[in-house]
Amino acid sequence: MVKVKQRSWIGLIILLLFLIVLGACGNAAESESTKQSVSNNQATADTKIIKTVDGDVEIPANPQRIVTQGYLANFLVFDVKPVGAPYWELESPYTMELSEGITDIGQIDGGSVEKILSLKPDLIVTVGGDEKLNEQYRKIAPTLVIPYGTYHEVHEEMSAFGEILGKEKEAEEWLQKFDEKVVKAKDSIKGLIKEGTTFSLMGPFGKEFYVYGDGVNRGGQAIYQQLGLTPPEIVRKDLIEPNINALSISQEKIADYAGDYIFLDISGEAEFDEKDPVWSTIEAVKNNRVFNLNPERFWPYDPIAVESQVEEIASMLKEFLEKEK
């Protein structure tokens, strides 16, 4: 009988030891599962999803090595310095002083792929255009394709890049200061412009002649959207309302699109004869109400450029209109 009891106790002890070992294994498995869960949560916290024309793209929440094609100033305005950008952005008057140390990646072509790869980026932001190139970029790093003209207005653009960089608050603060500068610029010309006065933005590019709307071309946003200058009705109807940035017109139609004042852009190696009979008979031209724009300063369309263009256009008008009074 005693032997039976001893065997029972031994069996019970063995069972208890088994349960203890099983429990320890379970706790270890649970602990490992918890660690894995924390790791997954950490991975999620380290990335974010950005909606693009190509669908949702997962990017680093805090990218450290950005390469950009077309959006350099959009990062610099947040005090974020990319590691690479094309030469034409590095040479912009609005970014030149801020671009020291940024590598020139050349044009948006096949030659840029190897240069971008050598920079080991963790994020690429490009205007795109060539899907074959975009595919190569995606193999290097998460890639945001933001086509030219995606953002029609500086508030929209700053908010979008604030989201990309996790700097929404900084975007709001910058826009508040921007709006204050716009109000100040508008006040500087208040009372100098007669009601109903119209302003055109136009000029030759290459062998074509263009009229521009209120978007990304030639300071259109600063002129029409921010300063609120009035376009001719035909410009409103043919460009601004349908959100068309530029419209090529024949020489015979230039007068139809000309306002009381003209902002003139001559670029793209265009040969333009300002004594041409069609041009010289336009009322704004005859009255010397033409403002020549510097392409280097009015081609860029980033937030830093728009901010400066608002002030430059207001200054041009103030000086001229005060003399005209």
C-alpha positions as CSV (number, residue, x, y, z in Angstrom):
1,M,0.0,0.0,0.0
2,V,2.8,2.3,0.9
3,K,4.5,1.5,-2.4
4,V,1.2,2.4,-4.2
5,K,1.1,5.8,-2.4
6,Q,4.8,6.4,-3.2
7,R,4.1,5.7,-6.9
8,S,1.1,8.0,-6.8
9,W,3.2,10.9,-5.3
10,I,5.9,10.3,-7.8
11,G,3.3,10.3,-10.6
12,L,1.8,13.5,-9.2
13,I,5.3,15.2,-9.0
14,I,6.1,14.2,-12.5
15,L,2.7,15.6,-13.7
16,L,3.4,18.9,-11.8
17,L,6.9,19.1,-13.3
18,F,5.4,18.6,-16.8
19,L,2.9,21.3,-16.2
20,I,5.5,23.7,-15.0
21,V,7.7,23.0,-18.0
22,L,4.7,23.3,-20.3
23,G,3.8,26.6,-18.6
24,A,7.3,27.9,-19.0
25,C,7.3,27.1,-22.7
26,G,3.9,28.8,-23.1
27,N,5.2,31.9,-21.3
28,A,8.3,31.9,-23.5
29,A,6.2,31.6,-26.6
30,E,3.9,34.3,-25.4
31,S,6.9,36.5,-24.6
32,E,8.3,35.9,-28.1
33,S,4.9,36.7,-29.6
34,T,4.8,39.9,-27.6
35,K,8.2,40.9,-28.8
36,Q,7.2,40.2,-32.4
37,S,4.0,42.3,-31.9
38,V,6.1,45.2,-30.5
39,S,8.5,44.8,-33.4
40,N,5.7,45.0,-35.9
41,N,4.2,48.0,-34.2
42,Q,7.6,49.7,-34.3
43,A,7.9,48.9,-38.0
44,T,4.5,50.5,-38.6
45,A,5.5,53.6,-36.6
46,D,8.6,54.0,-38.7
47,T,6.6,54.2,-42.0
48,K,3.6,56.0,-43.3
49,I,1.3,55.6,-46.3
50,I,1.1,58.4,-48.9
51,K,-1.6,58.4,-51.6
52,T,-0.2,59.0,-55.1
53,V,-1.3,58.7,-58.7
54,D,0.1,55.2,-58.6
55,G,-1.9,54.3,-55.5
56,D,-0.7,54.0,-51.9
57,V,3.0,54.1,-51.3
58,E,4.7,53.2,-48.0
59,I,7.6,55.6,-47.2
60,P,9.8,56.2,-44.2
61,A,8.1,58.3,-41.5
62,N,11.3,60.3,-41.1
63,P,13.3,60.0,-44.4
64,Q,17.0,60.8,-44.0
65,R,18.4,60.5,-47.5
66,I,16.0,62.1,-50.0
67,V,16.5,62.4,-53.7
68,T,14.2,64.8,-55.5
69,Q,13.5,65.7,-59.1
70,G,11.3,68.8,-59.4
71,Y,10.6,69.4,-55.7
72,L,13.9,70.6,-54.1
73,A,12.5,73.8,-52.7
74,N,9.5,71.9,-51.2
75,F,12.0,70.2,-48.9
76,L,14.3,73.2,-48.3
77,V,11.3,75.3,-47.1
78,F,11.0,72.8,-44.2
79,D,14.8,73.0,-43.5
80,V,15.1,69.4,-44.9
81,K,18.1,69.1,-47.2
82,P,17.9,66.2,-49.8
83,V,21.1,64.4,-50.8
84,G,20.5,64.8,-54.5
85,A,18.6,67.0,-57.0
86,P,18.9,68.0,-60.7
87,Y,21.3,70.9,-61.6
88,W,18.4,73.0,-62.8
89,E,16.9,73.1,-59.3
90,L,20.3,73.6,-57.6
91,E,20.8,76.7,-59.8
92,S,17.4,78.2,-59.1
93,P,17.8,81.7,-57.6
94,Y,15.4,80.6,-54.8
95,T,17.4,77.5,-53.8
96,M,21.0,78.3,-54.8
97,E,22.1,79.6,-51.4
98,L,20.5,76.7,-49.6
99,S,21.8,73.9,-51.8
100,E,25.4,73.5,-50.6
101,G,26.3,69.9,-50.3
102,I,23.5,68.5,-52.4
103,T,24.7,66.2,-55.2
104,D,23.8,67.1,-58.8
105,I,22.0,64.0,-60.4
106,G,21.7,65.6,-63.8
107,Q,18.6,65.3,-66.0
108,I,15.6,63.1,-65.5
109,D,16.9,60.3,-67.8
110,G,18.7,57.0,-67.7
111,G,21.9,58.6,-66.6
112,S,20.3,59.7,-63.4
113,V,19.6,56.2,-62.2
114,E,23.2,55.2,-61.4
115,K,23.8,58.6,-59.7
116,I,20.7,58.1,-57.6
117,L,21.7,54.6,-56.7
118,S,25.1,55.7,-55.5
119,L,23.5,58.2,-53.1
120,K,21.7,55.3,-51.3
121,P,18.4,57.2,-50.8
122,D,15.6,56.1,-48.5
123,L,13.0,58.1,-50.5
124,I,12.8,59.4,-54.1
125,V,10.3,62.1,-55.0
126,T,10.0,62.8,-58.7
127,V,7.7,64.6,-61.2
128,G,7.9,61.3,-63.2
129,G,6.9,61.3,-66.8
130,D,8.8,58.2,-67.8
131,E,7.3,55.1,-66.3
132,K,10.3,52.9,-67.2
133,L,12.5,55.3,-65.2
134,N,10.0,55.3,-62.3
135,E,10.2,51.5,-62.1
136,Q,14.0,51.7,-61.9
137,Y,13.6,54.3,-59.1
138,R,11.2,52.0,-57.2
139,K,13.8,49.3,-57.1
140,I,16.2,51.7,-55.4
141,A,13.9,53.2,-52.8
142,P,10.2,54.0,-52.1
143,T,9.3,56.5,-54.8
144,L,6.6,59.1,-54.9
145,V,5.6,60.2,-58.4
146,I,4.0,63.7,-58.2
147,P,3.4,64.8,-61.8
148,Y,4.1,68.4,-62.9
149,G,1.1,70.6,-62.2
150,T,-0.3,68.3,-59.5
151,Y,-0.6,71.2,-57.0
152,H,-2.5,74.2,-58.3
153,E,-2.0,76.4,-55.3
154,V,0.7,76.9,-52.6
155,H,-1.5,76.0,-49.6
156,E,-2.4,72.7,-51.1
157,E,1.3,72.1,-52.0
158,M,2.7,73.0,-48.6
159,S,0.1,70.8,-46.8
160,A,0.9,67.9,-49.0
161,F,4.7,68.1,-48.3
162,G,4.0,68.7,-44.6
163,E,2.2,65.4,-44.6
164,I,5.0,63.6,-46.5
165,L,7.6,64.9,-44.0
166,G,5.4,64.7,-40.9
167,K,5.7,68.5,-40.5
168,E,2.1,69.5,-40.7
169,K,2.5,72.1,-37.9
170,E,5.5,73.7,-39.7
171,A,3.4,73.8,-42.9
172,E,0.6,75.7,-41.1
173,E,3.0,78.1,-39.5
174,W,4.7,78.9,-42.9
175,L,1.4,79.4,-44.6
176,Q,0.2,81.8,-41.9
177,K,3.3,83.9,-42.5
178,F,2.8,83.6,-46.3
179,D,-0.8,84.8,-46.0
180,E,0.4,87.8,-44.0
181,K,2.9,88.7,-46.7
182,V,0.2,88.4,-49.4
183,V,-2.1,90.7,-47.5
184,K,0.8,93.2,-47.1
185,A,1.6,93.0,-50.9
186,K,-2.1,93.5,-51.8
187,D,-2.4,96.5,-49.5
188,S,0.7,98.1,-51.1
189,I,-1.2,98.4,-54.4
190,K,-4.7,99.0,-53.0
191,G,-6.3,102.0,-54.5
192,L,-3.8,102.2,-57.4
193,I,-5.7,99.8,-59.7
194,K,-9.0,101.1,-61.2
195,E,-11.9,98.7,-60.9
196,G,-12.3,96.5,-64.0
197,T,-8.6,96.8,-65.0
198,T,-7.3,93.5,-66.5
199,F,-3.9,91.9,-66.6
200,S,-2.6,89.3,-69.0
201,L,0.3,86.9,-68.7
202,M,1.7,85.9,-72.1
203,G,4.8,85.6,-74.3
204,P,6.7,83.6,-76.9
205,F,8.4,80.3,-76.0
206,G,10.5,78.8,-78.8
207,K,8.4,79.3,-82.0
208,E,5.1,79.4,-80.3
209,F,3.2,82.2,-78.5
210,Y,1.5,81.3,-75.2
211,V,-1.1,82.8,-72.9
212,Y,-0.8,81.6,-69.3
213,G,-3.4,81.0,-66.6
214,D,-3.3,81.0,-62.8
215,G,-1.3,77.8,-62.2
216,V,2.3,76.8,-62.2
217,N,3.5,78.8,-65.3
218,R,5.4,82.1,-65.3
219,G,4.1,83.5,-62.0
220,G,0.4,82.9,-62.8
221,Q,-0.4,81.9,-59.3
222,A,1.2,85.0,-57.8
223,I,-0.6,87.3,-60.3
224,Y,-4.1,85.8,-60.3
225,Q,-4.6,83.6,-57.2
226,Q,-2.6,85.5,-54.5
227,L,-2.7,89.1,-55.6
228,G,-6.2,88.7,-57.1
229,L,-5.5,90.7,-60.3
230,T,-8.3,90.4,-62.8
231,P,-7.7,88.5,-66.1
232,P,-9.4,89.3,-69.3
233,E,-12.7,87.4,-69.6
234,I,-11.4,85.2,-72.4
235,V,-8.4,84.2,-70.2
236,R,-10.8,83.3,-67.4
237,K,-13.0,81.3,-69.8
238,D,-10.3,79.5,-71.8
239,L,-7.6,78.9,-69.1
240,I,-8.5,79.6,-65.5
241,E,-12.0,78.0,-65.3
242,P,-10.9,74.8,-67.0
243,N,-7.6,74.7,-65.1
244,I,-5.4,75.0,-68.2
245,N,-2.0,76.3,-67.4
246,A,-0.9,77.4,-70.9
247,L,-2.5,77.9,-74.3
248,S,-0.7,78.3,-77.6
249,I,-2.4,80.9,-79.8
250,S,-1.8,82.3,-83.2
251,Q,-0.3,85.8,-83.7
252,E,-3.6,87.1,-84.9
253,K,-5.3,86.3,-81.6
254,I,-2.8,87.9,-79.3
255,A,-4.8,91.1,-79.1
256,D,-7.9,89.1,-78.1
257,Y,-6.1,87.8,-75.0
258,A,-4.3,91.0,-74.1
259,G,-5.4,92.9,-71.0
260,D,-5.0,96.5,-70.0
261,Y,-1.6,95.5,-68.7
262,I,0.6,92.7,-69.8
263,F,3.2,90.6,-68.0
264,L,5.5,89.4,-70.8
265,D,7.7,86.3,-70.6
266,I,10.2,85.8,-73.5
267,S,12.0,82.5,-73.1
268,G,12.9,79.2,-74.7
269,E,15.3,80.9,-77.1
270,A,12.3,82.7,-78.7
271,E,13.0,85.4,-81.2
272,F,10.4,88.1,-80.6
273,D,10.0,91.3,-82.5
274,E,8.4,93.8,-80.3
275,K,8.0,96.1,-83.3
276,D,5.8,93.6,-85.0
277,P,2.6,95.3,-86.4
278,V,0.3,93.0,-84.5
279,W,2.1,93.4,-81.2
280,S,2.8,97.1,-81.5
281,T,-0.8,98.0,-82.1
282,I,-2.1,96.4,-78.9
283,E,-3.4,99.1,-76.5
284,A,-1.2,97.9,-73.5
285,V,1.9,98.0,-75.7
286,K,1.1,101.4,-77.2
287,N,0.6,102.7,-73.6
288,N,3.8,101.2,-72.4
289,R,1.9,99.0,-69.9
290,V,4.1,95.9,-70.4
291,F,6.1,94.3,-67.6
292,N,9.0,92.1,-68.8
293,L,9.5,89.1,-66.5
294,N,12.8,87.5,-65.8
295,P,12.4,83.8,-66.7
296,E,14.9,82.7,-64.0
297,R,12.7,84.2,-61.3
298,F,9.3,83.5,-62.8
299,W,9.7,80.0,-64.2
300,P,10.0,78.3,-60.7
301,Y,6.6,77.5,-59.2
302,D,7.5,76.2,-55.7
303,P,6.2,77.8,-52.5
304,I,9.5,79.8,-52.0
305,A,9.2,81.2,-55.5
306,V,5.5,82.0,-55.3
307,E,6.2,83.9,-52.0
308,S,8.9,86.0,-53.7
309,Q,6.9,86.5,-56.9
310,V,3.9,87.9,-55.0
311,E,6.2,90.6,-53.6
312,E,8.0,91.3,-56.9
313,I,4.8,91.7,-58.9
314,A,3.3,94.0,-56.3
315,S,6.5,96.1,-56.3
316,M,6.5,96.3,-60.1
317,L,2.9,97.5,-60.1
318,K,3.3,99.9,-57.2
319,E,6.3,101.7,-58.8
320,F,4.6,101.9,-62.2
321,L,1.1,102.9,-61.1
322,E,2.3,105.6,-58.8
323,K,4.1,107.2,-61.7
324,E,1.1,106.8,-63.9
325,K,-1.2,108.6,-61.5
